[in-house]
Amino acid sequence: MAEDDVRWTMHDGERVEVPATIGGIRAALSGERRAQFDTEIDAANVNDLYNVVRRWIVELASFPEDEEIFTQLREQGAA
C-alpha cells in the first residue's frame, strides 16, 4: 500500500491508520455498511465524490466515544 493510500489519527495515544482509497475503504467495511458505501460512491458525481470518501474515512477513524464530540460540533455548526 502506498503512503498516500492511508491516513492516520491518534486515539488514546496510539496511531490509528485508516484507508484513504475507495478500494481500501470498501475492504474495511462489511455487509450492509459496504453496500451503503457502494451505493453512495456509485451515486456521487465528480463534485461530491471527495466529500463522500472523506466522510467514510472519518467514520472509519471514529470510535463510539467520539460521537458525543461530533454531535456537539454539529450543533455548533463546526462539523
Secondary structure as the mmCIF struct_conf table of DSSP 4:
data_model
#
loop_
_struct_conf.conf_type_id
_struct_conf.id
_struct_conf.beg_label_comp_id
_struct_conf.beg_label_asym_id
_struct_conf.beg_label_seq_id
_struct_conf.end_label_comp_id
_struct_conf.end_label_asym_id
_struct_conf.end_label_seq_id
HELX_RH_3T_P HELX_RH_3T_P1 GLU A 3 ASP A 5
STRN STRN1 VAL A 6 HIS A 11
TURN_TY1_P TURN_TY1_P1 ASP A 12 GLY A 13
STRN STRN2 GLU A 14 PRO A 19
BEND BEND1 THR A 21 THR A 21
HELX_RH_AL_P HELX_RH_AL_P1 ILE A 22 ALA A 28
HELX_RH_AL_P HELX_RH_AL_P2 GLY A 31 ALA A 43
TURN_TY1_P TURN_TY1_P2 VAL A 46 ASP A 48
HELX_RH_AL_P HELX_RH_AL_P3 LEU A 49 ALA A 61
HELX_RH_3T_P HELX_RH_3T_P2 PRO A 64 ASP A 66
HELX_RH_AL_P HELX_RH_AL_P4 GLU A 67 GLU A 75
TURN_TY1_P TURN_TY1_P3 GLN A 76 GLY A 77
#
